[in-house]
């Protein structure tokens, strides 16, 4: 979670995000996979779909308790809920930066082969900052 949050904020900064957007990006990075723990507790395993299904409600409850603004809760839950693992209909820097940050961490932690790295670079990355970060991480020049 910490890695995704750090990369999301890094991408946001590099793309000129304002302080509020950086706050939302950090929150997204920290809680984007909140549903995985709940799914494991309920079913003994989790998939992306289950993670997204359980994540929105847990995120909404936690963010409300922490005093987040309703519009921030709605946006964060929209992205956490069915959307942060898809690669279409990505609207907004918050959504884009989270997707790119999550891909960086997932591919790194899985020691993805060069072919997978190149495919991800082409399929996922659109921000200049995310592309530079990814190319640097995986030595793709």
Buried (B, 14 or more C-beta within 10 A) or exposed (E): EEBBBBBBBBBBBBBEBEEEBBBBBBBBBBBBBBBBBBBBEEEEEBEBEBBBBBBBBBBBEBBEEEEBEEEBBEBBBBBBBBBBBEEEEBEEBBBBBBBBBBBBBBBBEEEBEEEEBEEBBEEBBEBEBBBEBBBEBBEEE
